[in-house]
Amino acid sequence: MFLNPDKSYSLEKIYLVLVSLATLLPGFGAIDNNPVRWMSIGFLTISFLFYKCFISQNEFRINFEKCTLIILSSIYLLYNCLNSDNINESFITLYKLIIIVSVFFASYLAIRKISGAFLFICYIFIISLFFESIYTLIDFFSTNDSFTGISKNRNISSSSLVLKLIFLIYVIENSKPFYKKFIFRALEIIALLSIIVLQSRFGIISILGIYFLYFMLMKSSRKIIVLPILISAVFFLYFNNNNFQNKIEKNYTFQNLSEDNSVKQRLNFYKSSINLFKIKPITGHGLGSWKYKSIENKSSKTNSVFIPYYTHNDFLQILMETGLVGLFVYLAFFLLVLKTLLKNRDNKSYIPLIIALILVSSNSIVNFPIHRTQEYIPFIICCSFILRKKEFEIKSKKSNLLPFLIILLIPSIVLSNYEYRSLKIQETLMKDYQNNKFSLTLDEIKKINYQLPNLASNVVPISTYLSRYYFNEKKYYESIRLLNYSLELNEFDLMSNELMLKNYIFTNQNYKAYDLAKDLIDRYPENRNYSNLLLALSKELD
């Protein structure tokens, strides 16, 4: 009923619907649902582009020459990956960027063929908002433990809901039939409730910001925003002052931010990112390098290490990983979108799109939306709509970018599949380590690909997890071989160093054990276990 403003179901519409829904797919056994989503989106996009390039007739082609910046950026990113300390992890990050660029051009081609494209996009986001909101509330009321929404992260789930709420408000304002307004109003209340129970600070602030911007930019909407604001206030007060608080595990008063651990962590991440940027300001350390570079040379009073998987600021992470060149390209894209929007201020779609751009830009300062399909793919579809009048196309069959994108998408899908299969087995490896168990046989261990990707989701080398199985079977030198590979990837990984220390002791390599224990004491000066071991080795070695 809501998906056919022009009552036609074209391939272009099917593509946009499927890509949007693919951002909500579960993990299918993996500890992270992101690889499944990237892989599905890549497959849908390569299928669509293949049809456009080789099957359909008299279609526009993407102009190769007018995408010079994108081509040069691709060459630079390839150089950046090849010069990183961990090439495998760099390509794991690069494949996601390739899929993002491909989705942009595929959506661009699709939107150019759809009549009433913006309203159609709004309806897609509304359907997605409905599924996400219902899932969140079911998850909240049905689980006794803490919950995360349809994503495995509250901030991501909340940011995704907030972004799509923008377009729901726009449709409510422009819907005339009473039954449509009533249905959309009900969904608006459900979405607000979902955002508030997720208790993401950014999500709650974003609700206020969205309605404030609509109030300022759209005069006709000033009457309809009073009720949602009142409902949001009631929800917020209720879920901060009742017995649901134990499940939510948060109580935001927006006071004493200096004592908030999440704020302190982000500030520390920003400081570390800037310090790393200063070491390689032009080219950066390589895509995907933040997760292992950020823990270098960190000392601790205990043997616990907090792994900052993302900087929680896309701009600073891009700056640290790709240098000034990479940040310039990324900012140029945002500025192009903003410039095009400002040129079309008279268009009805201007207000929701400018609010969406503000929201994503703000979110990129405190979170990591570019790494999550649920947040970034809808934004890329919006960007395709905004830039739809740009001259990326030609009618000639010459100079076509589409075959180039198809070629790049093939290894991207393969890499996403490798990442997915790795994340499926990582759950077993991590549980075995935490519980000191060995549920896999050596024959099963030998079949595990520990090189692509070579770092687990917690940045511990996968080869380290495998080495403990060999150690348990007293195959110490095979365990050492795997740990040598691990320490090449991340020489500061604590788990790898401790397992190597055990192997040295059991193989009577006491001098190596002594040196390694000494290094560990330098990093963890108050750890008595290392001190006692070093003392024992000192006596034995005289």
N, C-alpha and C positions, 0 to 999 in steps of 0.2 A: 504493500500500500504506500509505503514511504520511500521506496527505492526507485520509483519510476516517474520522475517529473515529466519526462517526455515519452513515457510508455514504450521504451525500447530497451532491449537487453542485449547490448553489443558486447563484443569481446573486450573492448576497452573498459566497460563497466564491470564486467566479471573480473578482470585483472585487478582493478582497484579494490573491489570488495574482498577478493581472496587475499591480497597482500595485507590489507588492514586486519583481517581476521587471523592471518598467520602470525601476527605480532602477539597474539594471546595464547598460542599453543603451549601445552604443558611440556615438561622435560622428557617424558617417556623413559623414565628410569635414570636419567642423568641428574646430578646434583645441582645443575644449573639449566634452566630452560632456554637460555639465550642461543646456544648453538643450533638447537632444533629450529628456532625461529629464523635465524640467519639462513640456515640451509633451505628451509621451505621458501622463504622470500627469494633467495637466489634462484631456486628451481623455477618458481613462477615467472620470474623476470626473464630468465634465459629463454623460457618457452615463448613468452610474449614477444620478445625481441626477435627470436628466430622466425616467428610467423610474420612479423612486420618486415623483416629483412629479405626473406627468401620465398614466402608463400603469397602474401597479399600483393596485389598489383596496383600500380599508380599511387603508391604511398609516398609521403615525404621521406627524405633521408636526413639524418643528422649531419650538419655541415662540419666536416673535419677541421677546416681552416678556422672557423669561428669558435672552435673549442680549444684554441691554442694553449690557453692558461691551464686547462684541465690536462692536456697532454704533457706539458712541461712539468706540472705538479706530479703527475704519475711517474715521470722519469726521476724527478727529485726524490720521491718517496721510495722508489726502488733503490736508489743510491743510499738513501738513509737506512733502509733495512739491511743492505749488504754490509754496511759499516757499523752496525750495532754489535754489542757484546753477545747478544743471543739472537742469531738470525732467525731461528725457528719461531720464537715468540713474536718477532717483528712481523713475519709473514702472517701469523695468526691474527694480528691486529690489522694488517693491510687488507686481508680479504674482506673484512667488514666494511672498510672504506670503499672498496671496489663495488660491493653490493649497494651501498648507499648511493654512489654516483650512478650506477645502472638503474636503480629505482627512480632516481630523479628524471633521467631521460625517458624511461619507459612511461612514467606518469605524465611527463610532458607530452609525449605522443598521444597518450590516451585522452588526456584532458582536452587537447585540441580537436578531438573528434566527438566530444560529448556536448550536446546542447544542454544548457543549464548546469554546467559542470560544478559550479560552486555549491549550489543547493544539493546536488548529488553527493558531493564530498561531505557536506554537513550531515546528511542522512546516514552515510557510512559511519561517521564518528559517533552519531547518536546511537546506532545499533551496538557499536563497540562499547560505548558508555553504559548501555543497559546491561550487557553481559558482565562487564567488569564490576559494576555496582552490585548486581545480584550476587555474584560470586563472593564479593567482599563481605556482604552482610551474612550470607550463609556460612562463610568461613568464620566470621566473628561469633555468631550465636551457636555454632555447632561444635566448636573446639573449646577444650578446657585450658589449652596452652596458649601461648602468645601466637598471634597470627600475622600474616603479611599481605593478604590480598592475593590477587591473581598472579602477581609477580612475587618472587621470593625476597622482596625488599619493600618495606613500607613506603619509603620515599619515592621509589619508582612507581608503585601502585597508585599512590596519591597524586603524583605529578601527571601520570597518564590520565587520570580522571579529571583533573583540573583543566588540562589542555582541551579535552573534548567538551567539557562544560561550557567553554567559551562559545562553541558553535551551537550547542543546545539553546543557550540564551538568545542567540541571534535568530534561530528558527522560531522560538516562542514569540519573539517580537514581530516576526513577519508572517505568522500563521493567522489566517482569518477564521476558519471553521472552529466552532467552540470545542468540538470533540478532540480536535488536534491539540488545541491549547491545553485542554484538561489532561490529556495523556502526557504531553511534554512537561507540564507542570508537575505531575506526579513523579515523572522520571527525574526532574530537577531536584525534588525533595529527597528522593532515594539517593541520588548522587552526592548531595550535600551531606547526608547522614553517613554515607560510605567514607567520604573524605575525612570527616571529623573523627569517626571511630578508628581510622588508621593512625590518627594523632601524629601526623607529620607536621612539624612546625611550618615548613615551607608551604605545604598544602593549605593549611589553615590561613596563613597570611595571604596566600594567592587568592583564596575565595574573596576576601575583603578587597584585594587589589582589583580583581576582575569586575566586581560590581561597582566599585568606585570609578573605574575607567569607563564602564558603560554609562554610568550616571553623568560623567563629564562629557563624553563624546557623542552620546545618542540621547537627545532630549526626550524623544518619545518613549524611552525605556525607563524614565525616572519613576513612573508610577508603579512599574511592575517589579522593581528590585527591593521594595520595602519588605514584603513578605518573606522572600528568601533570606534576607539579612536577619530578620527576627527569628526565623526557624533555625538558622545557623547558630545564633547566640544561645537559643534554648538547648540545642543539641550539645554545644560546647560546654555549657555550664553543667548539664546533666551528666555527661560522660567524664567530667572532671571531679564529680562530687558524689559518686555512688559506688556500689560494690563491683562494678565492672572495671574499676581502676586497676585491680590486681592483674587483670588480663591485658589491659592496655600498657601497663608498666611505665607510663609517662604521666607527668602532671605539669603542663606548661602554664606558667604564669607570665612569661616574657619578662621576668625580672632576674637579676643576678646572673646575667649571661656570662660574666667572667668566671663563674663557678660551674658552668655547664661543660661536661666532659666532651660532648660532641663539638662544641664551639672550640674548645682548646685543641682537640685533635685536628680539626680543620686548619686552624692557625698554624699548628706545627707542620702539617702537610704543605701548606703554602710556603712556609719558610724553607723547608727542605727542597721543595721544587725550585724555588728561586736560587738557592745555593747551588743546586745541580746545574741549573741553567747557566750560571756564571762560569762554570767549567767549560762548557761547550755552547757558547751563545749563538753561533751562526747555524750550525747543522744539528745540534742536539745530540742526545745519547742513543737515539733510535726508537722507532715505534715499539710500544709495549715494554719499554725499559723501566718505567717508573716503579713497577711492582718489585723489581729486584735491586734497582739502584737506590731506592729510598731507605733500605735497611743496611746499607754499607756503613761501616765504621761507627755503628751505634753500640754503645756500652750500656749495661744494665746491672742493677744490683742483684737481680735474680736471673733465673734461666728462662724467663718468659719473654717472648718477643711479639709485639703487635705488628701485624702485616698490613700496611696501607695499600690495598689492591688498586685503589684509584685515588687521585689527588683531591677529589671532590671539588674540582674546578677545571672544567674542560679546557679553558683558555691557558691556564698555567701548565696543565699536563701536556698540551700540544706544544707549548713553548719549550718545556723541558725536554720533550722527546724529539721534536723536529726543528727546534731552534727558531730564530727570527723569521727564517724563510717560510717554514710551515705555518707559523702564526699569522704571517702576512696574508697567505693564501686563504686561510680560514676566515679571517676578518674581512677580506675582500668579498667573499661570498655573502656574508651577513650584510655588508654595506650595499652590495648590488641589490639584494632583496629589499632592503630598507629604501634605497633610492627609487626603485621601481614602484614600491607601495606609495611613496609620497607623491609620485607623479600621477597616481590614480586615486586621489583623495575623494573624488566625486562618485566613485563606484560604491555600491551598497556593501560590497564585501570588504571594504577598506577597514572598517572599525574592528570586526572580529579578527581579521588577519594581523592588524597592527598590535592588538592585544596579545595574540598568540606569539608574535615575534618578541614582544617585551617579556612575556612569560618564559619562553625558551631561553632567551638571553640571560635572564635573571637566574633561571635554574642552572644554566651552564656555569655560573659563577660559584654556586654552592654545592652542586652535585655533578653527575657525569652522564647526562642524557645521550650524548653521542654514542655511548657504548651499549645502549639499550634500545632494542627495536620498538618496544612498546611506547616509548616516548619520541624517538627520533624519526621513525618512518612516517607517522602522521605529519610531523613538521615538514619533512621532505616533500610529501604530497602537496602540502600547502605552498611550499616554495615553487613547485612545478606550476601550480596554478598562477602564482604571482608573476612568474617569468614566462608565461605562455605566449606573450606577444614579442618576446625576444627572437631575433632572427637566427635560431639555431638550425633551421631547416633549409633544404633546397629541393627542387623537384628533379634535379639531375641524378642519375645513378652513380655519378662520380663522387669521390671524396665522401664516402659514407663511414661514419663512426660506429655504426651498429655492429658490424662484424668484429671490430676491435673489442667492443664491450663483451660480446658473446665469448670470444676467446679468453678474455680475462675472467669471466664468470665461471668457466669450467673448473680451473684450479681452485677458485674460491669455494665452490660447492664441495669439492673434494676435501679441502682443508677443514671446512665446517663439519664434515662427516667424521674426519679424524678427531676433531675436538669433542664431538658428541660421544663417540665411542670411548674416548679417554675418560670423560666425565662419568660415564656409566660405571667403569671399573674403579674409579677413584674413591667412590663411596665405600666399597669393600676394603680397599687398601687403608683408608683413613680409620674406619671402624676397627679393623684388626690392630692398627697401631695404638689407638686409644685404649682398647681393651686387652692389649698384649696377647692377641690371638694370632693364629696362622690358619685361616680357613681355606687358603688356596694351596694347591700342590706346586711343586717346582715346574712340572710340565705346563701348568696353566700360567705360571709366572713367565716362562720363556716366550709365550705367545703374545705377551703384552707389549705394545709399542710404547717405549718410554722416551722416544726422541721427537715425536711430533703429535701433540705438544710435549715439551720436555719439562715443563713446570706444572705442578698441580694447582688447583684452584686456590690453595693457601700459599703458593709460591715455593713450596718444598719440591725439589726435583723428584719426578716420578721414579727415577732410578734409585733414589734413596729408600723409598717405600719397598721396592723390590729387593734391595740388598739385605734387608732384615730377614727375609725368608731364607736366603742363602746362609746368613749368619746362624740362623736357628738350626740349619741342617749341617752346620760345621764346615761349610764350604767357604772358608774365610777369604781366600784369595779372589774368588768370584765376587764376593761381597765388596772387597776392596776395589776391584775393577769398576764396579758400578758406582761406588762412592767417589772414585777419582773423576768419573764423568760428571757426577753431581756437583763436585766442588769446582769444576771448570765452569759450570753454569752459574753457580752461586756460592762463592767461597766463604760467605759469611752465614750460610744457613746453619743454624744451631743443631738441628736434627742430624744433618749429614756429618757434621764434625763429631758429635757424640758417638754416632755409630762407627765412624772411622777410628775413634779413640779405643772403643771396645775391640775392634778388629786388630789393632796394633798390639794391644795387651795380650789377646788370645794367640797371636802369632809370634809373641816374644820380640816384637820390634819396639823395644823399650825406649830407644833414643827418639824415635819418631813419636812415640806416645808422650814422652817428656816434653818435646817441643810443642806438640799440639795442646797438651794440658796447660802449658805456659801461655799460649795464645788465648786460650779460653779464659784464663784468669785475668788477662789484660782486659778482656771484654766484659767479664762478669766478676769484678774484684771481690765481691762479698759472698760468692758461692763457695761454701765450705767443702763440698764434695770435690771440686777441682783442687782446692788447696790441699786437702788430705791426700788426694791421689798424687799430686805433684811431690809432696813430701815423701811418700812411699817410694816413688820412682827415683827421687834424689838419693835416698838411702841405698836403694838397690844398685844404682849406677855409680855410687860413691862420688 
